[in-house]
Amino acid sequence: MKKNLPNLPTTREEQNVQSNAAQQATDNQQEQDWNKIKQEINQRIQQAIALYQQGESKKAILSVQDTYFDVFESSGMENKIGSRDSNFKAELEGYFHPFSQFNES
């Protein structure tokens, strides 16, 4: 209902809390430093590659998965890119997947 009538005031306290939390999440996403996030992703991927080269394939896989979920997805970068270009988002996601095949070689 709030979506259909955005200026309709809330009638319960818990609605105000939810509304404020949603607005804060949106504000945080708008204030993201995408270059910083990109650097963190690159750094973590390089660390995963180093782990793999040291024979630590399972740790490398987990590191890449953590990078995907903890940085790319949770920062809002995935959604931001997907809202502008879903094909590019799919391409970027594809770069994470070859790393999960380390243990198959």
C-alpha positions as protocol buffer text, in pm:
chain_id: "A"
residue {
  index: 1
  type: MET
  ca { x: 0 y: 0 z: 0 }
}
residue {
  index: 2
  type: LYS
  ca { x: 286 y: 236 z: 85 }
}
residue {
  index: 3
  type: LYS
  ca { x: 423 y: 173 z: -264 }
}
residue {
  index: 4
  type: ASN
  ca { x: 93 y: 275 z: -425 }
}
residue {
  index: 5
  type: LEU
  ca { x: 39 y: 571 z: -194 }
}
residue {
  index: 6
  type: PRO
  ca { x: 388 y: 698 z: -106 }
}
residue {
  index: 7
  type: ASN
  ca { x: 276 y: 1001 z: 94 }
}
residue {
  index: 8
  type: LEU
  ca { x: 30 y: 811 z: 309 }
}
residue {
  index: 9
  type: PRO
  ca { x: 138 y: 843 z: 674 }
}
residue {
  index: 10
  type: THR
  ca { x: 207 y: 527 z: 872 }
}
residue {
  index: 11
  type: THR
  ca { x: -28 y: 426 z: 1151 }
}
residue {
  index: 12
  type: ARG
  ca { x: 195 y: 194 z: 1353 }
}
residue {
  index: 13
  type: GLU
  ca { x: 531 y: 257 z: 1516 }
}
residue {
  index: 14
  type: GLU
  ca { x: 689 y: -54 z: 1360 }
}
residue {
  index: 15
  type: GLN
  ca { x: 602 y: 82 z: 1016 }
}
residue {
  index: 16
  type: ASN
  ca { x: 803 y: 395 z: 1092 }
}
residue {
  index: 17
  type: VAL
  ca { x: 1101 y: 186 z: 1199 }
}
residue {
  index: 18
  type: GLN
  ca { x: 1086 y: -25 z: 883 }
}
residue {
  index: 19
  type: SER
  ca { x: 1046 y: 282 z: 667 }
}
residue {
  index: 20
  type: ASN
  ca { x: 1343 y: 457 z: 829 }
}
residue {
  index: 21
  type: ALA
  ca { x: 1560 y: 145 z: 793 }
}
residue {
  index: 22
  type: ALA
  ca { x: 1470 y: 111 z: 426 }
}
residue {
  index: 23
  type: GLN
  ca { x: 1549 y: 477 z: 364 }
}
residue {
  index: 24
  type: GLN
  ca { x: 1883 y: 445 z: 544 }
}
residue {
  index: 25
  type: ALA
  ca { x: 1976 y: 141 z: 332 }
}
residue {
  index: 26
  type: THR
  ca { x: 1893 y: 337 z: 18 }
}
residue {
  index: 27
  type: ASP
  ca { x: 2096 y: 635 z: 138 }
}
residue {
  index: 28
  type: ASN
  ca { x: 2394 y: 411 z: 218 }
}
residue {
  index: 29
  type: GLN
  ca { x: 2380 y: 258 z: -128 }
}
residue {
  index: 30
  type: GLN
  ca { x: 2378 y: 601 z: -291 }
}
residue {
  index: 31
  type: GLU
  ca { x: 2684 y: 706 z: -93 }
}
residue {
  index: 32
  type: GLN
  ca { x: 2896 y: 405 z: -188 }
}
residue {
  index: 33
  type: ASP
  ca { x: 3248 y: 467 z: -310 }
}
residue {
  index: 34
  type: TRP
  ca { x: 3240 y: 229 z: -604 }
}
residue {
  index: 35
  type: ASN
  ca { x: 3614 y: 266 z: -672 }
}
residue {
  index: 36
  type: LYS
  ca { x: 3689 y: 153 z: -317 }
}
residue {
  index: 37
  type: ILE
  ca { x: 3462 y: -148 z: -359 }
}
residue {
  index: 38
  type: LYS
  ca { x: 3620 y: -230 z: -697 }
}
residue {
  index: 39
  type: GLN
  ca { x: 3966 y: -216 z: -538 }
}
residue {
  index: 40
  type: GLU
  ca { x: 3855 y: -444 z: -255 }
}
residue {
  index: 41
  type: ILE
  ca { x: 3714 y: -697 z: -501 }
}
residue {
  index: 42
  type: ASN
  ca { x: 4034 y: -690 z: -707 }
}
residue {
  index: 43
  type: GLN
  ca { x: 4250 y: -729 z: -396 }
}
residue {
  index: 44
  type: ARG
  ca { x: 4047 y: -1024 z: -269 }
}
residue {
  index: 45
  type: ILE
  ca { x: 4054 y: -1197 z: -609 }
}
residue {
  index: 46
  type: GLN
  ca { x: 4432 y: -1155 z: -624 }
}
residue {
  index: 47
  type: GLN
  ca { x: 4455 y: -1311 z: -278 }
}
residue {
  index: 48
  type: ALA
  ca { x: 4239 y: -1602 z: -394 }
}
residue {
  index: 49
  type: ILE
  ca { x: 4465 y: -1654 z: -695 }
}
residue {
  index: 50
  type: ALA
  ca { x: 4769 y: -1656 z: -465 }
}
residue {
  index: 51
  type: LEU
  ca { x: 4601 y: -1915 z: -243 }
}
residue {
  index: 52
  type: TYR
  ca { x: 4530 y: -2132 z: -544 }
}
residue {
  index: 53
  type: GLN
  ca { x: 4888 y: -2104 z: -665 }
}
residue {
  index: 54
  type: GLN
  ca { x: 5002 y: -2219 z: -319 }
}
residue {
  index: 55
  type: GLY
  ca { x: 4788 y: -2531 z: -353 }
}
residue {
  index: 56
  type: GLU
  ca { x: 4508 y: -2403 z: -128 }
}
residue {
  index: 57
  type: SER
  ca { x: 4228 y: -2452 z: -381 }
}
residue {
  index: 58
  type: LYS
  ca { x: 3946 y: -2492 z: -127 }
}
residue {
  index: 59
  type: LYS
  ca { x: 4049 y: -2174 z: 55 }
}
residue {
  index: 60
  type: ALA
  ca { x: 4070 y: -1996 z: -281 }
}
residue {
  index: 61
  type: ILE
  ca { x: 3719 y: -2105 z: -374 }
}
residue {
  index: 62
  type: LEU
  ca { x: 3580 y: -1991 z: -40 }
}
residue {
  index: 63
  type: SER
  ca { x: 3763 y: -1661 z: -75 }
}
residue {
  index: 64
  type: VAL
  ca { x: 3606 y: -1595 z: -416 }
}
residue {
  index: 65
  type: GLN
  ca { x: 3262 y: -1691 z: -287 }
}
residue {
  index: 66
  type: ASP
  ca { x: 3306 y: -1462 z: 13 }
}
residue {
  index: 67
  type: THR
  ca { x: 3415 y: -1180 z: -218 }
}
residue {
  index: 68
  type: TYR
  ca { x: 3107 y: -1228 z: -433 }
}
residue {
  index: 69
  type: PHE
  ca { x: 2859 y: -1236 z: -147 }
}
residue {
  index: 70
  type: ASP
  ca { x: 3030 y: -1011 z: 110 }
}
residue {
  index: 71
  type: VAL
  ca { x: 3152 y: -739 z: -124 }
}
residue {
  index: 72
  type: PHE
  ca { x: 3001 y: -748 z: -473 }
}
residue {
  index: 73
  type: GLU
  ca { x: 2650 y: -839 z: -364 }
}
residue {
  index: 74
  type: SER
  ca { x: 2621 y: -687 z: -16 }
}
residue {
  index: 75
  type: SER
  ca { x: 2769 y: -349 z: -117 }
}
residue {
  index: 76
  type: GLY
  ca { x: 2484 y: -302 z: -361 }
}
residue {
  index: 77
  type: MET
  ca { x: 2719 y: -304 z: -659 }
}
residue {
  index: 78
  type: GLU
  ca { x: 2549 y: -607 z: -812 }
}
residue {
  index: 79
  type: ASN
  ca { x: 2204 y: -445 z: -792 }
}
residue {
  index: 80
  type: LYS
  ca { x: 2330 y: -108 z: -911 }
}
residue {
  index: 81
  type: ILE
  ca { x: 2492 y: -260 z: -1218 }
}
residue {
  index: 82
  type: GLY
  ca { x: 2195 y: -489 z: -1282 }
}
residue {
  index: 83
  type: SER
  ca { x: 1951 y: -200 z: -1274 }
}
residue {
  index: 84
  type: ARG
  ca { x: 2146 y: -29 z: -1552 }
}
residue {
  index: 85
  type: ASP
  ca { x: 2265 y: -321 z: -1764 }
}
residue {
  index: 86
  type: SER
  ca { x: 2157 y: -676 z: -1684 }
}
residue {
  index: 87
  type: ASN
  ca { x: 2381 y: -825 z: -1953 }
}
residue {
  index: 88
  type: PHE
  ca { x: 2688 y: -659 z: -1803 }
}
residue {
  index: 89
  type: LYS
  ca { x: 2586 y: -778 z: -1457 }
}
residue {
  index: 90
  type: ALA
  ca { x: 2560 y: -1134 z: -1590 }
}
residue {
  index: 91
  type: GLU
  ca { x: 2902 y: -1099 z: -1753 }
}
residue {
  index: 92
  type: LEU
  ca { x: 3059 y: -983 z: -1425 }
}
residue {
  index: 93
  type: GLU
  ca { x: 2894 y: -1264 z: -1232 }
}
residue {
  index: 94
  type: GLY
  ca { x: 3040 y: -1506 z: -1486 }
}
residue {
  index: 95
  type: TYR
  ca { x: 3390 y: -1396 z: -1391 }
}
residue {
  index: 96
  type: PHE
  ca { x: 3337 y: -1526 z: -1038 }
}
residue {
  index: 97
  type: HIS
  ca { x: 3231 y: -1874 z: -1154 }
}
residue {
  index: 98
  type: PRO
  ca { x: 3553 y: -2004 z: -1314 }
}
residue {
  index: 99
  type: PHE
  ca { x: 3721 y: -1969 z: -976 }
}
residue {
  index: 100
  type: SER
  ca { x: 3476 y: -2211 z: -821 }
}
residue {
  index: 101
  type: GLN
  ca { x: 3604 y: -2477 z: -1063 }
}
residue {
  index: 102
  type: PHE
  ca { x: 3958 y: -2469 z: -918 }
}
residue {
  index: 103
  type: ASN
  ca { x: 3906 y: -2796 z: -737 }
}
residue {
  index: 104
  type: GLU
  ca { x: 3800 y: -2973 z: -1056 }
}
residue {
  index: 105
  type: SER
  ca { x: 4145 y: -2943 z: -1215 }
}
